[in-house]
Amino acid sequence: MRMRELARGFPVGALGLGCSSMSHGYGSAERDDEESVLVVRRAVELGVTLFDTADVYGPHTNEELLGRALRPYRRQDVRIATKCGLVVGSDGRFSRDGRPDHLRSACEASLRRLGTDTIDLYQLHRVDPAVPLAETWGALSELVAEGKVRALGVSHATVDELALMHGIHPITAVQYELSVWAPQRKRDVLPWCRRNGVGFLAFSPLGRGFLSGTLTRDSLPAGDSRLRDPRFGPAAMRTNEAIVAGLRAVGADHGDATPSQVAIAWALAQGPHVVPIPGTRRRRWLEENVSAADLRLTEEDLRRLDNLPPTVGEMSWDGARTQPRLGLGHGHGRVPVQRQAHEVPTATGSDCTWHTERGL
Ligand SMILES: NC(=O)c1ccc[n+]([C@@H]2O[C@H](COP(=O)([O-])OP(=O)(O)OC[C@H]3O[C@@H](n4cnc5c(N)ncnc54)[C@H](OP(=O)(O)O)[C@@H]3O)[C@@H](O)[C@H]2O)c1
């Protein structure tokens, strides 16, 4: 597989592998750890080097699974990307925790579960508005200084927050949803990354499976979290089929490339610093997805894809965020934090904040 440089000194295979659906994903119905281990190992054979997980996936079991799957390989041949800063309570609800003490113990626990002594890319899963960001990011930078973490990343921060963090300690890669049906970050974060030499991990590049053209609403089992995503509503799915048809039409001009392959190639075409991290629990689909790294879309293909009808049920990525506290002027680790409980909002029907709760 071709390589890409996320940031200077951080080369990875052009495609990464998102591991969340192996143990956390959209529902627990189809969990198969043995096959998932084989998926990870096949990915290594095919040239994938970056594997994305999080402590909250499972919770915890996804890191254990990834650690087990990667055990046979030389540590320097693979890059482990995990995340911190979200916690799940005994009632299954998610909340943010960006306190330095929590991040330090979360890192130790992730290292143990992954069976390694260094995390290659440690990502803040969500900014905690109850903690000055300078404190949160400062605590993470101390983990780099101690050698527990090689590089830092963040998911779902605003551009102002990115600028603040980058000034304290360089961001190696950010992580946001980016796909043909969720192109919003092309307008703000993607150009910021380009200007600042920061990599961009494109999560859910297959629209959580919708863009593959293999899903119907009836095929989603009861309890599948996508049933609460407004883009998967019955009427929305029917209208959004036009997007899959557009992917299929472009694929037809490339030796019948599948909609998934065209969707991944679109994400790759957004810049040399973009690394899509599609998720799958099946070797067959992994192989299909990996071969998209060789699919070169033309300018005309990209124009056609960028002019597809807008997504019905499109969500705001930070609609639920309370006013962030940038924490300018605080010396991290020295100012006591008055923590306020900050629950990640629950989805309610067409609530545009759906993915802040489940799309982790
Ligand atoms: N930072 C964040 O907040 C955040 C949020 C969401 C996701 N992520 C990361 O991004 C990764 C990927 O996102 P995602 O899994 O949500 O969405 P995705 O990659 O867009 O789609 C995954 C879905 O597509 C299916 N699929 C994969 N390849 C396929 C193919 N060739 N043909 C048909 N179906 C195919 C998978 O099915 P099977 O599972 O049945 O194989 C799964 O249901 C996650 O694993 C996670 O690491 C991060």
The ligand as an SDF file (V2000), in Angstrom:
LIG
                    3D

 48 52  0  0  0  0  0  0  0  0999 V2000
  -13.6540    9.9200   16.7110 N   0  0  0  0  0  0  0  0  0  0  0  0
  -14.9080    9.5770   16.6920 C   0  0  0  0  0  0  0  0  0  0  0  0
  -15.7370   10.1930   17.3670 O   0  0  0  0  0  0  0  0  0  0  0  0
  -15.3330    8.4260   15.8260 C   0  0  0  0  0  0  0  0  0  0  0  0
  -16.6820    8.2500   15.5210 C   0  0  0  0  0  0  0  0  0  0  0  0
  -17.0330    7.1690   14.6990 C   0  0  0  0  0  0  0  0  0  0  0  0
  -16.0470    6.3260   14.2060 C   0  0  0  0  0  0  0  0  0  0  0  0
  -14.7490    6.5360   14.5210 N   0  0  0  0  0  0  0  0  0  0  0  0
  -13.6750    5.6670   14.0000 C   0  0  0  0  0  0  0  0  0  0  0  0
  -13.8740    5.4410   12.6140 O   0  0  0  0  0  0  0  0  0  0  0  0
  -13.9120    4.0610   12.3390 C   0  0  0  0  0  0  0  0  0  0  0  0
  -14.8030    3.7590   11.1590 C   0  0  0  0  0  0  0  0  0  0  0  0
  -16.0830    4.3020   11.3390 O   0  0  0  0  0  0  0  0  0  0  0  0
  -17.4160    3.4570   11.3160 P   0  0  0  0  0  0  0  0  0  0  0  0
  -17.0960    2.0260   11.5140 O   0  0  0  0  0  0  0  0  0  0  0  0
  -18.3550    4.1380   12.2360 O   0  0  0  0  0  0  0  0  0  0  0  0
  -18.0180    3.7310    9.8740 O   0  0  0  0  0  0  0  0  0  0  0  0
  -17.6150    3.3330    8.3630 P   0  0  0  0  0  0  0  0  0  0  0  0
  -16.2120    2.9460    8.2780 O   0  0  0  0  0  0  0  0  0  0  0  0
  -18.1330    4.4380    7.5400 O   0  0  0  0  0  0  0  0  0  0  0  0
  -18.5740    2.0930    8.0890 O   0  0  0  0  0  0  0  0  0  0  0  0
  -18.4700    0.8800    8.7620 C   0  0  0  0  0  0  0  0  0  0  0  0
  -19.6470    0.0390    8.3460 C   0  0  0  0  0  0  0  0  0  0  0  0
  -19.5380   -0.2830    6.9700 O   0  0  0  0  0  0  0  0  0  0  0  0
  -19.5560   -1.6740    6.7680 C   0  0  0  0  0  0  0  0  0  0  0  0
  -18.5980   -1.9510    5.6720 N   0  0  0  0  0  0  0  0  0  0  0  0
  -17.2580   -1.7540    5.6900 C   0  0  0  0  0  0  0  0  0  0  0  0
  -16.7210   -2.0550    4.4820 N   0  0  0  0  0  0  0  0  0  0  0  0
  -17.7450   -2.4600    3.7010 C   0  0  0  0  0  0  0  0  0  0  0  0
  -17.8290   -2.9000    2.3520 C   0  0  0  0  0  0  0  0  0  0  0  0
  -16.7550   -2.9540    1.5750 N   0  0  0  0  0  0  0  0  0  0  0  0
  -19.0530   -3.2470    1.8730 N   0  0  0  0  0  0  0  0  0  0  0  0
  -20.1560   -3.1750    2.6510 C   0  0  0  0  0  0  0  0  0  0  0  0
  -20.1360   -2.7310    3.9300 N   0  0  0  0  0  0  0  0  0  0  0  0
  -18.9450   -2.3890    4.4520 C   0  0  0  0  0  0  0  0  0  0  0  0
  -19.1590   -2.2870    8.0850 C   0  0  0  0  0  0  0  0  0  0  0  0
  -19.7720   -3.5390    8.2410 O   0  0  0  0  0  0  0  0  0  0  0  0
  -19.1640   -4.7030    9.1780 P   0  0  0  0  0  0  0  0  0  0  0  0
  -18.7890   -4.0620   10.4750 O   0  0  0  0  0  0  0  0  0  0  0  0
  -20.2930   -5.6490    9.2760 O   0  0  0  0  0  0  0  0  0  0  0  0
  -17.9950   -5.2510    8.4840 O   0  0  0  0  0  0  0  0  0  0  0  0
  -19.7360   -1.2810    9.0870 C   0  0  0  0  0  0  0  0  0  0  0  0
  -21.1050   -1.5440    9.3140 O   0  0  0  0  0  0  0  0  0  0  0  0
  -14.3710    3.4350   13.6600 C   0  0  0  0  0  0  0  0  0  0  0  0
  -13.9970    2.0810   13.7650 O   0  0  0  0  0  0  0  0  0  0  0  0
  -13.6580    4.2930   14.6660 C   0  0  0  0  0  0  0  0  0  0  0  0
  -12.3110    3.8410   14.7660 O   0  0  0  0  0  0  0  0  0  0  0  0
  -14.3830    7.5790   15.3170 C   0  0  0  0  0  0  0  0  0  0  0  0
  1  2  1  0
  2  3  2  0
  2  4  1  0
  4  5  1  0
  4 48  2  0
  5  6  2  0
  6  7  1  0
  7  8  2  0
  8  9  1  0
  8 48  1  0
  9 10  1  0
  9 46  1  0
 10 11  1  0
 11 12  1  0
 11 44  1  0
 12 13  1  0
 13 14  1  0
 14 15  2  0
 14 16  1  0
 14 17  1  0
 17 18  1  0
 18 19  2  0
 18 20  1  0
 18 21  1  0
 21 22  1  0
 22 23  1  0
 23 24  1  0
 23 42  1  0
 24 25  1  0
 25 26  1  0
 25 36  1  0
 26 27  1  0
 26 35  1  0
 27 28  2  0
 28 29  1  0
 29 30  1  0
 29 35  2  0
 30 31  1  0
 30 32  2  0
 32 33  1  0
 33 34  2  0
 34 35  1  0
 36 37  1  0
 36 42  1  0
 37 38  1  0
 38 39  2  0
 38 40  1  0
 38 41  1  0
 42 43  1  0
 44 45  1  0
 44 46  1  0
 46 47  1  0
M  CHG  2   8   1  16  -1
M  END
$$$$
